[in-house]
């Protein structure tokens, strides 16, 4: 009984420690514990952040120009991560199927998956 209580406390501590990690540290272990809506939300946030980062500083203060630049990049295929979030979510599941990939951070896996898709 004491062993079960100690095991439960250790597991709870491990889960809490993993939840307190920054986005930069999230890895395949975190991906495998996420539910589908969380995976989609993470991927959409990553893609949005990466797209916004591509917009030059010269248009950052003008929201109309900013929106136009993003729209042109999306339509013209100029985004670094050009595919739909659902495709990335699916391919990330394939990527982390392999246990040797699980230590890789999520951002690293997105790069690998994107490079593979572009080939």
N, C-alpha and C positions, 0 to 999 in steps of 0.2 A: 504494500500500500504506500509506504514511504517512497519507494522507487517511482511509483506512478506519479505521485505528487511532484517529486523532484523533476521528473521528465517533463511534466506539463509546464512547470515553471521555466525550465530551460528552453522549451519550444516557444513559449510565449515571449520570452526575452529575445530569442533569435528573430522571431517575426517582427517584433517592435524595432529591433536594431536595423533590420532590412528596410523597414518603412521610413526610417529617419535618414536614409541615404539621399544624397543629392542626385539630380537627374543624370549627372555625369558618371556616377558610379553604378547606375542600374545596369544589370547584366541579364544573361539568359535565364538565370535562376529566378529573377524577378519576373521576366516575361512568362515563364511557365506557371507562375502562381497568379498572374493576372487573369481576370475573366474577359470574355470577348469584348464587352463594351469598354473596358479599361484599355485593352490593346488598341482598339480603334481610336479612342480619345488620345492616347499617347502618340500614335502614328500621325493623326491629323495635326496635333500640336507641333510635332517635329517638322512635318512638311510645311506648315504655315510659317513657322519660325525660319526655316531655311529659305523659303521663298521671299520673305520680307528682308532677309539679310542680303539678298541679291540686288535689291533696289539701291541705286546709287544715292549717296548722301545729298547730292544736288537737288533731288526731288523730295527729300524726306519731310520738308516743312510744308510742302504744297500737297494737301491730301488728294486733290483731283489728279495732279500729275502722278502722284504715288500710285493711285488706283489704276490709272491708265497704263503706267509702266508694268505693273503686275499683270494686268489683263493682256497686254501685248506679249509679255514673256510666256504666259500660259498658252495663248493661242498659237504663238509662233514656235513653240517647242523650246523656248530658251531657259526653262527651269532646270536646275541641276537635278532635281528629283521630279521628273515629269509625269509619273504614273499615279493612278488613283490609290488612295489610302488602303482600300480593300485588297489590292494586289500586293502591296507591301506587307500588310498584316498576314496574308496567306504565305508569302515567301519567307517571312520572319519565322513563322511556325515551322516551315521546312528547315530553315537554317538552324534553329535551336533544337530540332529533333536530334541532331548529333550532339552527344554529350561533350565532345571535345570543343564545341563552339560555345557552350554555356558560360564559360568565364569571360567571354568577349562582351564588352559594354554594348548597350543597345545602339548607341550612335555608330559604333564600329560595324555592327551587323547591318545597319541600314546602308552604310557605304558599300559593304560587300554585296548585299542584295541588289543595290542599285547598279553597281558595276556589272554584275552578272546579267541583269535585265537589259542593259545597254549593249551587251555583246550579242 
